[in-house]
Each structure stands twice: as structure tokens, then as C-alpha cells.
Amino acid sequence: MKKFSLFVLLAFGVLFSAGATFAVQQSSFNNDKKSDILWRNYSTGENRIWFLDGASVLGTAPVDAVTDLNWVIVGTGDFNSDDKADILWRNIISGEVGIWLMDGTTGVGSGSLGDLDLIWQIAGTGDFNGDKKTDILFRNTGSGDVNIWLMDGTAHTGDVLLGSVDLNWTIAGTGDFNGDLKTDILWRHTTWGEVGVWFMDGTTYIGSVGLGNVDLIWQIAGTGDFNGDGKTDLVWQNTGSAMVDIWLMDGTTVISVEPLPAEADRNWRINYYIQMGVTPPPAKKVKTDFNGDGKTDLVLRNTVTGEVGIWLMDGTAHVGDVSLGNVDLIWQIAGTGDFNGDDKTDLLWRNTGWGEVGIWLMDGTTVVGAVSLGNVDLIWELVRI
């Protein structure tokens, strides 16, 4: 599997992508080829659209309310190739992914893509294979993997894995940032705020550029073509004041910064995950996951030789083996857990002769250190964890 270093690639983690070319995904709800902004009220379940001309709000319109607040809006795009913006939804409890097919502000159909483990977060939309149909970009919040779901309307037809990226980098959006009519990927660093772009040729990475650092009180709420020039712009939201700014772009160059009116009611959000400090639902922790794929692996012990082995699992399928070598059988494995807070599974040991408790610190399937917790009288049994 490819493991990308953003320091090498120079690319420094949507909810909205839009507009006038095939590479800038559709989020114009009034068919004027200028991106609009879709809001959701996470108190009442109401939804509404701001019709925009650049940074000018021309009007608003309601969209059918969804009172189940477990459903959040995670993107827009043209999923059925009718040149009209559709709405992508996610249930943050079940993981179900759904699509509303729209005719302007009116729903004309819907489809479910089924449940997907919440360790996979929807990071953006775009047409990655050039078939003029919106695909879905996913990020694995456990392993850092980036995956594209190729779509044919509301049917998932294939996957392309782009590799793994350090989880300090989050996908902030998609759009066409170099004018080649192909969807690129926008990144943000969660510690120092750097913004960067991966230039893509379909599903192939071809280069990158950094856009500089921006104070983390400003979060990217979406992308789109807001002034109808066929170029991707950025929507920013201040998580302190709720102010909204649009960066009008010419490729990767900021042409101007245009303010939008702020919503007085802070329950109205453009981007569910970053507004008001809301974070994505936590990925389910898997206690015995040695390769970071979010799936439970097995630890085995040879009772004759003392060899320790790991079975790498994909659900109920055994997909690989790793040997950690032989250990004297006076030492018994007592459990697993993340003992140093690095989100990696470690091994807990007990000495059956003198009661010592120890930890193997692991980096995947590699032992990187050992810590003794001292001796405990063998009258005390270590409860397996």
C-alpha cells in the first residue's frame, strides 16, 4: 500500500463542490452555474439554500426538513447527470449513506448506499474518472487511507485506493485548482493550519502546491464556483464569530476575499463537522488492530516453542501472518491495549514464575520498546483486558 509523506509531496482533511465545468461539482440549485450554499439547522432539522452571485445573497429557499438530527449533510454533486445539484447525506449513528436527487429545491428521488463503518468519513465529492458522474471521496480516520467510491448515479461501481496519509492532514474539499477540468483534492493541516492541493489526473496524483498557513480559528466549510468563472473558490467559516468569507480563486491564487453575512442562530451550519467546534463522530476503537485497518486481528501463541504470531484479519477472512519470534513460556500474554497513547495496539505480559508484569510497546507488528511494571504477588491474577 502507498504511504504518502506530505512533506515530500508538498501537499499539506467536502462538503461543497460546484459549478460551471465538469471538474467543479454541481452545487447550483437554481441552475445559474454559480454555487449556492446549503445550510442545515442542527436544532430543528430545517434545511435551506442561499442563492449566491459571488458573495451576494440573492435569495433563500427552504428544502424539506429532516427532523432526525442523526442525519447530516456531507456533500453535494450531480449524481444522476441531469445538471442539477443533489444532496449527499450520512447517518452519524448507523453510518448509512444516502442521496437525495433534486430538481432545484425539490426532491425528486432518493437512494441508499447502505451502511458503512464510521471509521470511514466522507471527505468530498467529485468526478474522478471523467464519466460526468459524481464520485465520493472517503478518508479512514484510523489508518489515514484515502479511497474513492466510483459511482453511477446512486450505484457504487468500484473503488480506487489512493494510499495512506498522516492523520494530521485532513481532506478539506475538492475542486479543479489547475484548470484541467479534473477534480483535485484540498488538504488542511490540523496543527499549524497549512492549506495545500493535490493535483489529480483522474485517480492519479500528479503534483501538489501549498497555499500557506491560515489561523485555525478559520475552517474550510466548502468549495465551489461562486462567481461563475469556472474556477474553484473556497468558503471559510470563523469558528469563534461564525463569520463566513469566500476566497475567490484563480487556480491556487487568491484574487479577493469577500465576506458573507453571518447567521445569527449558531444552530445553522454549512459544514457539520467544523462549525462551532463540532467534531466527527469518533472512529470505533478496535482493541487488537495491529495494521491500522480498523479491523480486529488475532494474537496466537505456540505452546511448545513460545512463538508469538499475529493473524491479520479482514472481518472473518485471514489475510496475513506476522511472527514476533519466540518468548520463554514462563511469560504469558495477558492482554492487549494502547498503553502509550499512540493509537497502536501493545501487548501485556505476565511472568508466571515471579509475577512480573510487562508491556511490549508496538508500532504495528514491530516491537519498539518494553516496560516493566514490576512484580506482583502471584496470589493476584491479572484480569485479561
N, C-alpha and C positions, 0 to 999 in steps of 0.2 A: 504494500500500500504506500502511496506517495505521502510523505510528511513534509509539508511546506514550512520553510522558515521565512517569515515576513521580513526579517532583516535582510535576507538575501534577495527576496523578490521586490523589496521596496514598497510592498503593499501593506499598509499599516494596520456587530456584529452585527418584503418592505411593506413597508406596509402599503405604500402607494407608488406605482409607477404608471406612466401615462403616455398618450398623445397622438402626435401627428405622423409618426413613422412607425414602421413595423417593429423597430427596436425599442421604441419608447412605448411601454404598455398602455393600454386604454384605461383612462380614468376620467374621461369626459362624459358626464351624464346627460348633457344637453346637446351633444354631437357638434360642438363648435370647434373641436380639435384643440381645445385648451383644457388643461387638467383642472378638475374640481377637487374639493376636499370633503371627505366623508367623515362625519362625526358620530360618535355613539355616547349616549349618556349612561354611565355605569351605575346610576342610582335608579333610574326609571325604566331603562331598556329602550328609550326612544332613539331613533336614528335620523339624521338629516344631512343634507348636502349643501355646501356653499358653492355656488356657481361663481367662478373666478374669471377675470380677464387680467392676467398678470397678478398684481397684488390687490386689485379692486374687486370687492364682493358685489356682484351684480344682482344677487338674489339668493334665496334659500328655498328648500323644498323638503318636506318630510319623506322618509322612507318607512315602510312597515316596521313597527316596533317589535322587538324580541325581548320579552319580559324575563326570560330565563337568562340571568346575568352570567351564567357559566359559558355562554356563547359570546365570543369576542371576534371583532373584525380583524383579520390579519392580512388583508390584501385586496387588490382589485386587478382586473385584467379582462381580456376578451376571450372567454373560454370556448364560445361556440362560433367564433369567426363571423359575427354579424356586425362588426364595427361598433359595438356598444359595450359599455363598461359593465362588467359583472362583479359580484362581491364574493370574496373568499372568507369563510368562517372557520373557527376552531372551538371545540368544546374543551375547556381547560380542566375538566374533571375526567371525562371519558377518553379524550384525545381524538374524538371524531372530527373529520374534516368535511366541510360541506360547501357547496357553491350555490349561490343564487344567480340565476340567469335573469338579466334585467333588460327592459326596454325603457331607457331613460330612468325615471324614478319608480317604475312599476315592475314588480317581479312577475316574470312570465314562466318560470320553471325553476326547478332545483334538483340537485343531485348530491348524494352522499358518497364520499370516497372511503368510508369505513373508518374504524378506529385505528390510531397509530400511537405507539408508545410516546408519552410526553417527553421522553428524553430527546426526541426529535422535534425541534421547534421550526415553524415556518418562518423563513428569513426573507423571502422576497418572491416576486413573480417576474416572468419574462419569457420571451420566445427564444429558447436556447438552440433549437435545431432548425430554425428557419422555415417552419411549416405554417407560420402565421397563426399559430395557436399558443395560448398562454401555458407555460410550464411553471412548476412550483419548485422553489429553492428551499432545501431543508438544511438545518445545522444540528448535529448531535452535540448536546450540551455536556455529555460525558466524555466522549472521545475527541471532539473537535472536528469530526468528519463533516464534509460538505457534500451534499448529494442533490442531484436534480431529478425530479419526477417529470418525465416527458408525458405530456397529456394530449389526448384527442378529445376535446370538449371536456366532459366530466369523467372520462375514462383514463385511468393510469395505464400507460402503454409500455413504459420502460424506465430504467434508472441509469444514471451516469454518476459515478463516484469521482469527485474532483480531488480527493485526498483529505488530509487532516491538517488543521491549522491551530496554532496555540490559542487556547480559550481566552487569553487576554484580548484577542482580536474578535470583535463581533461583527456580523454582517448587518449593515445599516440600511441597505437598499439595493436597487438595481436600476439600470438605465443605460443609455448609449452616450458614453462620455468622450468618444473619439470620432463620432460622425460616420461610422462604417455600417450603420443600421443593424448592429448586432448588440445583444444585451451584455453589459458589463456588470461587475459586482463592486459595490461600495462597502468599505470597511471602516470601523472605528476602534481605536484602542481604548480600553476601559479604564486605564490608569492615567495616561497623560493626554488623552483626547485627540490623538493624531487621526486624521482622515486620509484614506487612500483608496485608490481604484485599481482593481484587477481588470485589464483589458482582455476580453474573451473573443475568440473566433469560434462561435458555437459553444461547444463544451470544452474547448481547449484554451488554456491560459497562454497568452502571448506577450504579456508585459504588464507593467504597473507604474503608477506615479503617485507621489504623496501630495496632498493638498494642504499640509500644515496642521498645526495644533489649534484646537478650539476648546475654550473652557468647558469643563464637563457639566456645568450648570445648563449649558445648551445641548440638547439632544436632537438627533436627526429623527424627525417624525414621519418623513416620507420623501418621495421623489416624484417628479412629473414634469411635463412641459406646460408651464403656466402662462407663458406669453405667446405660444403658438409659433415659435421659431424652429420647431423640430429638434430642439436641444434639451437635454435633461437638466432640470433645476432641482434645488434642494429645499425642503421645508424643515425649519428648525423651531423647536419649542424650548422656552426657558422654563425649567422645572421649578424655579423659585417664583417668578412673577406670572407665569403662564403666557407671556408674550409669544407671538408667532412671527417669525421672519421668513421670507423667501429669498434664497440666494438665486438670482438669475445668472445662468452659467452660459459660457461659450466653451463647450468641451470641459476641460478641467480648470478653466479660468473664471473667477467670479467677476461678473460685469457690474452688478449692483446688488445691494441688499435692500429689500422692500418690506416694510412692516405690514402685518395684518392686524385687524382688531383682535384683542384678547377676549376669550369667553369668560364672562363674569362667574358663571357656575362652573366650578372646577370639576364637576362630575362629567362634563362633556370632554371627551378625549379623542384626539386624532389617532394616536398610537397607544394602544392599551398598555404596552409593556413599559414605556419610558415616562408616560405622563404622571406627574405627581409622585414620582419615585416608585411607581408600581413595578415590580419585577416579575419575570416569567415564573410560572409555577415551577417549583424545584423538580429537577430530574429525580426519578426514583433511584435511591441509592441501592446498589447491588453489593452485598457484603463481600462476596467471593468472586470478584471480577478482576482477573489478572491481566487481561489485554485491553481493558478500557472500552469494550464494545457495548457496555450496558447489559451484558448477559452473564448469568451465573456460570462459573466454571467449577470444576471438582478438584479436590486435593486427594491424592491416593498415597498409600504407604505400603511398601513391601515389607511384610512381617518377618521375612527371612534375612534380607540384605540390608534393610533400613532405608532403601532408596525412597526418595520423595519425588512424586510426579504430579504434574498438573494436566488435567484433561481440559482443553479449551472447547467450549460448547457453543453451539448456535441453537438455543432452545433445547430440544431433546436430541439434537444431532451432535455427535462427537467429531470435531473438525481438526483437532491437532493435539500434539503431546509435547510437553517440555519436562525434562528431568532436572531436578535441583541437586542431584547427587545423593550419596549415602550419608546417613547420620546414625550414630550409635543408638541402638534400640532402647537404651536406658532413657533416651529423650523421646517423649511422645507429643504429638501435635494436639494442642488443647483448644484451638480455635483460630479464627481469623478476624481481622478488623483493620481500620485505618488508625494507627496509633500515633502517627506524627503529623496528621492533618494535611497530607499531600494528595488526598483523594485516590490513594493507591492501596491495594489490599496487602496487609502484612500478615505474618504467621506468628502465633503464640505457642510457646513450647513449655513443657513441664518435665523436670528431671525426676524420674520415679525412684531414684536412689536416695538423693538428699533433699529433694523438694524444691530445687531452684526453679524460678520462673524466668523465662527469657522471651525476647521478641526478635524475630528476623524482620528488619525493615526492607521492603521490596520496592523495586521500580519495575513494574510489570512482572516478568518472570525471572528477574535478576535480583539476587540478594545484594543489597548495597550497604548493609550495616547490621549490627547486632547489639542488643541492650539487655543487660541482666537486671531483673527487678529484685534480686536477692533470693534467699532461701525462705521457704515457708514450711512449717511442720507438716509432715505428710498426713497428719490427722485431719488436715484441711484439704478437701478436694477442690480442685479448680472447676467451677461450673463451666461447661462448654458454652462459648459465645459465638 
